[in-house]
Amino acid sequence: MTEKVGSRFTASIYDPFLWFGERLGMQSRRRRLLRAARGRVLEIGAGTGLNLDLYPDAIDDLILAEPAEPMADRLRRRRSQLGRSAHIVAAPAEALPFEDGSFDTVVSTLVLCTVTDPERALAEVRRVLRPDGRLLFCEHVRSGSLRLAGWQDRCADAWAVIADGCRCNRDTLTTIASQFTITAAESATWRGMPPFVHPLVFGEAMFGAPFRP
């Protein structure tokens, strides 16, 4: 979900563009990931709210951070349609307006590909998480295949223009591992999308000694 201050056009096509991939398995992955959300939850880059109906009812509080007003407008509409209790905050992942140790769970789905500074965003996530808190993530990542990674590099600039700043060739798992201990990670394929964004990784991370992949 985008972290750029995107256009109304981008917001208007976001859900239809992802629809096929959602039906082919992405929504199921989101739902499975979000089952682990506990306590006070922050979602960064909440976009149009594709995760909103998938959170467990038992969570204590849900805060949705989304800096792009066109996305946030659609997020508010979805919240109203679903009747879901959630507080929406206009904030980028790199500058979260919350006190240290404020959350039990932070969620990032398809966000770290698009933030301007992934390292700073993750440092902010660390800051607002409680010491025993967890980061739940689902991101598309740089391929382990040299051939596909080459195509990602060749397509990266054009894709960033089309996809509102999304960088399809970021080694996001390594970036997460530089600041967290990854306790679970699973690779998957983002079906229904262009091949250069097929490689997915989803999992959980916590505080601790940096994980070395």
C-alpha positions in Angstrom: 0.0 0.0 0.0 1.4 3.3 -1.0 3.3 5.7 1.3 3.7 8.3 -1.4 1.5 11.4 -1.5 -0.2 10.0 -4.5 -2.8 11.3 -7.0 -6.5 10.8 -6.9 -6.1 8.8 -10.1 -3.7 6.4 -8.3 -6.1 6.0 -5.5 -9.0 5.4 -7.9 -7.3 2.5 -9.7 -5.5 0.9 -6.7 -8.2 -1.5 -5.7 -9.2 -2.5 -9.3 -5.6 -3.0 -10.2 -5.0 -5.4 -7.3 -8.4 -7.1 -7.5 -7.2 -10.2 -9.5 -4.2 -10.8 -7.3 -6.4 -10.5 -4.2 -8.7 -13.1 -5.5 -5.8 -15.4 -6.5 -4.4 -15.6 -3.0 -3.2 -12.3 -1.7 -6.3 -11.6 0.4 -5.9 -15.1 2.0 -2.3 -14.3 2.8 -3.3 -11.0 4.4 -5.9 -12.7 6.5 -3.5 -15.4 7.7 -0.9 -12.9 8.6 -3.2 -10.6 10.5 -4.5 -13.4 12.7 -1.3 -12.8 14.7 -2.2 -9.2 15.4 -2.6 -8.6 19.1 -3.3 -5.7 21.5 -2.8 -2.1 20.3 -2.2 -2.3 16.5 -0.7 0.2 14.1 -0.8 -0.3 10.3 1.6 1.8 8.3 0.7 2.8 4.8 -2.8 1.6 5.2 -3.8 2.7 1.7 -7.4 2.2 0.8 -8.0 -0.3 3.6 -7.7 -3.7 2.0 -6.7 -5.1 5.4 -9.4 -3.4 7.4 -11.9 -6.3 7.4 -9.3 -8.9 8.1 -8.2 -8.0 11.6 -9.3 -10.1 14.5 -12.2 -8.7 16.5 -10.2 -9.3 19.7 -7.5 -6.6 19.1 -7.7 -3.7 21.6 -7.2 -0.7 19.3 -6.5 -0.2 15.6 -4.6 2.9 14.3 -4.2 3.3 10.5 -1.4 5.6 9.3 -1.8 6.8 5.7 -0.1 10.0 4.4 -1.8 10.3 1.0 -5.1 12.1 1.3 -6.7 10.5 -1.8 -5.9 7.1 -0.3 -7.0 8.2 3.2 -10.3 9.4 1.8 -11.1 5.9 0.4 -9.9 4.4 3.7 -12.4 6.5 5.6 -15.1 5.4 3.2 -14.2 1.8 3.7 -14.1 2.1 7.4 -17.6 3.6 7.3 -19.0 0.9 5.0 -17.6 -1.9 7.2 -18.5 -0.2 10.5 -15.0 -1.0 11.8 -13.6 0.9 14.7 -10.3 2.4 13.7 -8.5 5.7 14.0 -6.9 7.2 10.8 -3.8 9.3 11.1 -2.1 11.3 8.3 1.5 10.3 8.8 4.3 8.7 6.8 6.1 5.6 8.1 9.3 7.6 8.4 7.8 10.0 10.9 5.2 8.3 13.1 3.5 10.7 15.6 3.4 8.3 18.5 5.3 7.8 21.7 8.0 5.2 22.1 6.7 1.7 22.9 3.1 2.6 22.0 2.1 -0.6 20.1 2.0 -4.4 20.6 1.8 -5.0 16.8 2.8 -3.0 13.7 1.6 -4.2 10.3 3.3 -3.5 7.0 1.8 -4.9 3.8 3.2 -3.8 0.4 4.6 -0.6 2.0 8.4 -0.9 2.3 8.7 -1.0 -1.5 7.3 2.5 -1.7 8.5 4.5 1.3 11.2 7.0 0.5 13.5 5.7 3.2 12.9 2.0 4.3 15.6 2.1 6.9 14.2 5.1 8.6 10.7 3.7 8.4 11.8 0.5 10.1 13.6 2.5 12.8 10.4 4.3 13.5 8.6 0.9 13.7 11.2 -0.3 16.2 10.7 2.9 18.2 6.9 2.7 18.5 6.9 -1.1 19.2 6.9 -2.3 22.8 9.9 -4.5 23.7 7.9 -7.7 23.3 6.0 -6.3 20.2 5.9 -7.8 16.7 6.2 -6.5 13.2 3.9 -8.4 10.8 4.9 -8.0 7.2 4.0 -9.0 3.6 6.1 -7.4 1.0 7.2 -8.0 -2.6 10.9 -8.2 -2.8 14.0 -8.6 -5.0 14.1 -12.0 -6.6 16.6 -14.6 -5.7 16.7 -15.6 -9.4 19.5 -13.6 -11.2 17.4 -13.6 -14.4 14.3 -12.2 -12.7 16.3 -9.8 -10.6 17.8 -8.4 -13.8 14.3 -7.8 -15.2 13.4 -6.1 -11.9 16.4 -3.8 -12.3 15.5 -3.0 -15.9 11.8 -2.4 -15.1 12.3 -0.5 -11.8 12.2 3.1 -13.1 9.3 2.6 -15.4 7.4 0.7 -12.7 8.0 3.4 -10.2 6.4 5.9 -12.5 3.4 3.7 -13.1 3.0 2.5 -9.5 3.4 5.8 -7.7 7.0 5.3 -6.6 7.0 1.6 -5.9 10.5 0.1 -6.2 10.2 -3.5 -7.4 13.8 -4.5 -6.9 14.3 -3.7 -3.2 15.9 -6.3 -1.0 13.3 -5.7 1.7 13.9 -8.8 3.7 17.5 -8.0 4.3 16.5 -4.5 5.3 14.0 -5.8 7.9 16.7 -8.3 9.1 19.1 -5.4 9.7 16.9 -4.0 12.5 14.8 -7.0 13.7 15.1 -10.6 14.5 12.9 -12.4 11.8 11.1 -15.1 13.7 9.1 -16.4 10.7 9.4 -15.8 6.9 7.7 -17.6 4.0 8.2 -17.0 0.3 5.3 -16.9 -2.1 4.3 -15.7 -5.6 2.0 -12.7 -6.1 -0.2 -14.3 -8.7 -2.2 -12.1 -11.0 0.5 -9.4 -11.1 3.4 -8.6 -13.5 6.2 -11.1 -13.1 8.8 -8.6 -11.8 6.6 -8.1 -8.7 5.8 -11.9 -8.2 8.4 -12.6 -5.4 6.7 -12.1 -2.1 7.8 -12.6 1.5 5.6 -12.6 4.5 6.3 -13.2 8.1 7.0 -11.8 11.6 9.9 -10.0 13.3 10.7 -8.9 16.8 13.5 -7.1 18.7 16.7 -8.9 19.2 20.1 -9.5 17.6 20.0 -8.7 13.9 19.0 -11.7 11.7 21.6 -12.6 9.1 19.9 -14.2 6.0 
